[in-house]
């Protein structure tokens, strides 16, 4: 029993719709995979570069004093 033209057209449209959804999902997954690697690395490197520039401005060679060292130095000055 032959199918009508409208049935064939509906099947073709449905097939096209499904293919578009698959393509869209594939593009979305590719963007998710590429985006964090590129963007995260660039941002991290930029932060490191800014930290180096600030350290060079302040010429910090040693670690900042800990909270107990700060308390000791405050107590020493009050004597």
C-alpha positions in Angstrom: 0.0 0.0 0.0 1.7 3.3 -1.1 2.0 6.1 1.3 0.8 9.5 0.5 2.9 12.5 -0.3 2.1 14.2 3.0 3.4 11.3 5.0 6.7 11.4 3.1 7.0 15.1 3.6 6.3 14.8 7.4 9.0 12.1 7.7 11.5 14.2 5.8 10.8 17.2 8.0 11.1 15.1 11.2 14.4 13.7 9.9 15.7 17.2 9.2 14.6 18.4 12.6 16.4 15.5 14.4 19.5 16.1 12.4 19.5 19.8 13.3 19.1 18.9 17.0 22.1 16.5 16.8 24.2 19.1 15.1 23.3 21.7 17.7 24.1 19.4 20.6 27.4 18.5 19.0 28.3 22.2 18.6 27.3 22.9 22.2 29.4 20.1 23.6 32.4 21.3 21.5 32.1 24.8 22.9 31.9 23.4 26.5 35.1 21.4 25.9 37.1 24.3 24.3 35.9 27.2 26.4 37.2 26.3 29.9 40.7 25.3 28.7 41.4 28.4 26.7 39.7 31.0 29.0 40.9 29.5 32.3 44.5 29.3 31.2 44.5 32.9 29.9 42.9 34.3 33.0 45.2 32.4 35.3 48.3 33.5 33.4 47.0 37.1 33.5 46.5 36.9 37.3 50.0 35.6 37.7 51.5 38.3 35.5 49.6 41.0 37.5 50.9 39.5 40.8 54.5 39.5 39.5 54.1 43.2 38.5 52.7 44.1 41.9 55.5 42.2 43.7 58.1 44.0 41.5 56.5 47.4 42.5 56.7 46.6 46.2 59.9 44.5 45.9 58.6 41.9 48.2 61.3 39.2 48.6 60.0 37.7 51.9 56.7 36.3 53.0 54.4 38.7 54.8 54.4 38.3 58.6 52.0 35.9 60.2 49.3 37.1 62.6 51.4 36.0 65.6 54.4 37.9 64.3 52.2 41.0 63.9 51.0 40.7 67.5 54.5 40.3 68.8 55.7 43.4 67.0 52.8 45.4 68.3 53.5 44.3 71.9 57.2 45.1 71.6 56.5 48.7 70.6 54.2 49.3 73.5 56.9 48.5 76.1 
